[in-house]
Amino acid sequence: MDAEATRLLGMETDRTGAELKRLREARGLSYRDLGALLFCHHTQIAHIESGRRWPKDRAWVEAADIALGAAGTLATAWDADQRQFARRADTLRMLEQAEADSRALLALPDVADLDEIQSGIHRIATGARFEPYDGTLTRASDLRVELMRRIRVGAHSPAELRTLYAALGRVCGVLAYLTLDLGQAETARMHAQAAFKLGDRADHDQLRAWARGTQALAFRFDKAFEQAAWAASDGLRYTNNSTGTSKPRLLCGLAASVANLGDSGRALELLDEAERARERAAVDEFPGLFTFTPAKQIYYRGFSLMWAEDKKTLRKSARASEDAIDAWQVQRSPGDEMLSQIYLATAEARLGDLDGSIAAVTPVLENPISAHFSWVRKRLRQLDGLLGEHFPDSAPASEMRETLGAYILAR
């Protein structure tokens, strides 16, 4: 598991290094001074403090604690890190098992017998992104275990089979969003493909359309915009009067893809078509991750249009992002609100308004690092590049870029 995933899961594992640095500096010791006291090379001390290494031997930590007169605080920090390492290993095993299960679902023959299941999909769909990632992962994995158990039981009515296929597809969908937030786009696409296949077996248009939209999202994460456009276009084949907000979601996803391919005019047409589709959209079967809110639709307008070359369209992007930020005050989604603020900052930078760009992104930087996820860091990196491109000789831009760099590289 990489450092970003560890951070997003709330697993801080560098307490030992931070405490060692605090104690060493408080006693006025250099790396070489402390290394001499502990009979180790001074670079080992530097690597531990920077987080590049972690001392696996508790006896070494106890010796350092005594040498620094720490009264047990260094050993306490080491013990806390050790517990987090164990938790991280358990979470990694769950992620790997979830991936293996989705791969197994893709390999299942279409004639597999399934049983009906009463699921907690509603709860995990609405709770995702409002609770720690490992909590959602645990619930989704527990649900997956029960679903897989019932698959092995088999021999049930066609209606029950369709219900279970759809339920299993929803769980795969939750896992797709979870792994994408952790920056694992390839795994997210695989979970979404499993959701699509299960939607196929259930003959469930809403699930098929939603799964294609999620695949498009994961393709866009890797800047595979042509594949993202294909996934969104294919998903539109399954939209109808029974598919809730799937059509506006897919149209917005397609708009984002073609905008990144350089066709802002077509993107604007698709966004307008999505507005019309919203007026005719029925209620979704499930809330949370499985619905496309009005705030999200406004957010997509700001995101898609910020790549335009003409200032008129860029101003539309800025206005849409401002509207989205206001909308997120009602339809709470802290992560999406941060992204809207970054999109506003991006549009302002491309319009040549450095002060406006800095003002827009500042609220994002006031959030703790632990609140940031893969999309936020990705968009901050893009903004950093834009500030360097558009304001190469500006001291305020350079200062902001330093701040952005600290956030992007923070563990």
SULRAWO-V382459 format. One record per backbone hydrogen bond with DSSP energy under -0.5 kcal/mol. CO is the residue of the C=O (numbers start at 0). NH is the residue of the N-H. E is the energy in kcal/mol with one decimal. If there is no record, write none. Layout:
co;nh;e
CO;NH;E
CO;NH;E
//
This chain:
co;nh;e
1;5;-2.3
2;6;-2.2
3;7;-2.6
4;8;-1.9
5;10;-2.5
6;9;-1.8
7;132;-0.5
9;11;-0.9
10;12;-0.6
13;17;-2.0
14;18;-2.8
15;19;-2.6
16;20;-2.3
17;21;-2.2
18;22;-2.5
19;23;-2.5
20;24;-2.6
21;25;-2.1
22;26;-1.3
23;28;-2.3
24;27;-1.3
29;33;-2.3
30;34;-2.6
31;35;-2.3
32;36;-1.7
33;37;-1.8
34;38;-0.7
34;39;-2.3
40;43;-1.1
40;44;-0.9
41;45;-1.7
42;46;-2.6
43;47;-2.1
44;48;-2.4
45;49;-2.0
46;50;-0.7
46;51;-1.4
46;52;-1.7
47;50;-0.8
53;55;-0.6
55;57;-0.7
56;59;-0.5
56;60;-1.4
57;61;-2.6
58;62;-2.1
59;63;-2.4
60;64;-2.6
61;65;-2.1
62;66;-2.6
63;67;-2.1
64;69;-2.9
65;68;-1.1
69;72;-1.7
71;75;-2.2
72;76;-2.0
73;77;-2.2
74;78;-2.4
75;79;-2.0
76;80;-2.2
77;81;-2.5
78;82;-2.0
79;83;-1.8
80;84;-2.5
81;85;-1.8
82;86;-2.1
83;87;-2.9
84;88;-2.2
85;89;-2.0
86;90;-2.4
87;91;-2.6
88;92;-2.0
89;93;-1.8
90;94;-2.5
91;95;-2.5
92;96;-2.4
93;97;-2.6
94;98;-2.2
95;99;-2.4
96;100;-2.5
97;101;-2.1
98;102;-2.3
99;103;-2.2
100;104;-2.2
101;105;-2.0
102;106;-1.1
103;107;-0.8
104;107;-0.7
108;111;-1.8
116;118;-0.7
119;123;-2.0
120;124;-2.7
121;125;-1.8
122;126;-2.0
123;127;-1.4
124;288;-1.3
126;129;-2.0
131;134;-0.9
131;135;-1.6
132;136;-2.6
133;137;-2.2
134;138;-2.0
135;139;-2.7
136;140;-2.7
137;141;-2.5
138;142;-2.3
139;143;-2.3
140;144;-2.3
141;145;-1.8
142;146;-2.5
143;147;-2.9
144;148;-2.1
145;149;-2.1
146;150;-1.8
147;151;-1.6
148;152;-1.1
149;153;-2.1
156;160;-2.3
157;161;-2.3
158;162;-2.0
159;163;-2.3
160;164;-2.7
161;165;-2.4
162;166;-2.3
163;167;-2.7
164;168;-2.2
165;169;-2.0
166;170;-1.8
167;171;-2.0
168;172;-1.9
169;173;-2.2
170;174;-2.2
171;175;-2.0
172;176;-2.1
173;177;-2.4
174;178;-2.6
175;179;-1.9
176;180;-2.3
177;181;-1.1
178;183;-2.9
179;182;-1.9
180;373;-1.9
182;184;-1.0
183;187;-2.2
184;188;-2.4
185;189;-1.7
186;190;-2.4
187;191;-2.4
188;192;-2.4
189;193;-2.1
190;194;-2.1
191;195;-2.3
192;196;-2.5
193;197;-2.3
194;198;-2.2
195;199;-2.2
196;200;-2.1
197;201;-2.1
198;202;-0.6
198;203;-2.9
199;202;-0.9
202;204;-0.7
203;207;-2.2
204;208;-2.9
205;209;-2.3
206;210;-2.7
207;211;-2.1
208;212;-2.0
209;213;-2.0
210;214;-2.3
211;215;-2.4
212;216;-1.7
213;217;-2.1
214;218;-2.4
215;219;-2.3
216;220;-1.5
217;221;-1.0
218;221;-0.6
218;223;-2.6
219;222;-1.7
222;224;-1.4
223;227;-2.1
224;228;-2.4
225;229;-2.0
226;230;-2.5
227;231;-2.3
228;232;-2.5
229;233;-2.9
230;234;-2.1
231;235;-1.4
232;236;-0.5
233;236;-1.3
234;237;-1.8
235;238;-1.1
239;242;-1.5
242;245;-2.0
244;248;-1.9
245;249;-2.7
246;250;-2.7
247;251;-2.2
248;252;-2.3
249;253;-2.6
250;254;-2.3
251;255;-2.3
252;256;-1.7
253;257;-2.7
254;258;-2.2
255;259;-1.7
256;260;-1.0
257;262;-2.7
258;261;-1.5
261;263;-0.7
262;266;-1.8
263;267;-2.3
264;268;-1.8
265;269;-2.4
266;270;-2.4
267;271;-2.1
268;272;-2.2
269;273;-2.2
270;274;-1.6
271;275;-1.7
272;276;-2.3
273;277;-2.2
274;278;-1.2
275;279;-0.8
276;279;-0.7
276;280;-0.6
277;280;-0.9
286;289;-1.7
287;290;-1.5
290;292;-0.6
292;296;-1.8
293;297;-2.1
294;298;-2.3
295;299;-2.0
296;300;-1.4
297;301;-1.9
298;302;-2.3
299;303;-3.0
300;304;-2.0
301;305;-0.7
302;305;-0.5
303;306;-0.9
304;307;-1.7
309;313;-1.9
310;314;-2.5
311;315;-1.4
312;316;-2.1
313;317;-2.3
314;318;-2.4
315;319;-2.5
316;320;-2.5
317;321;-2.2
318;322;-2.4
319;323;-2.5
320;324;-2.3
321;325;-1.8
322;326;-2.4
323;327;-2.4
325;328;-1.2
326;329;-1.5
326;330;-2.6
329;331;-1.2
332;336;-2.3
333;337;-2.1
334;338;-1.9
335;339;-2.3
336;340;-2.0
337;341;-1.9
338;342;-2.7
339;343;-2.3
340;344;-2.1
341;345;-2.4
342;346;-2.5
343;347;-2.5
344;348;-2.1
345;349;-2.2
346;350;-1.4
347;352;-2.7
348;351;-1.1
351;353;-1.0
352;356;-2.0
353;357;-2.7
354;358;-2.5
355;359;-1.9
356;360;-1.9
357;361;-1.7
358;362;-0.6
360;363;-0.9
360;364;-1.4
361;365;-1.0
363;366;-1.3
367;370;-2.0
368;371;-1.7
372;375;-0.5
372;376;-2.0
373;377;-2.1
374;378;-2.5
375;379;-2.4
376;380;-1.9
377;381;-1.6
378;382;-2.3
379;383;-2.4
380;384;-1.8
381;385;-2.1
382;386;-2.6
383;387;-1.8
384;388;-1.9
385;389;-3.1
386;390;-2.1
390;393;-1.4
392;394;-0.5
393;397;-2.1
394;398;-2.5
395;399;-2.4
396;400;-2.5
397;401;-1.9
398;402;-1.8
399;403;-2.9
400;404;-2.6
401;405;-1.9
402;406;-1.8
403;407;-2.9
404;408;-2.3
405;409;-1.0
//
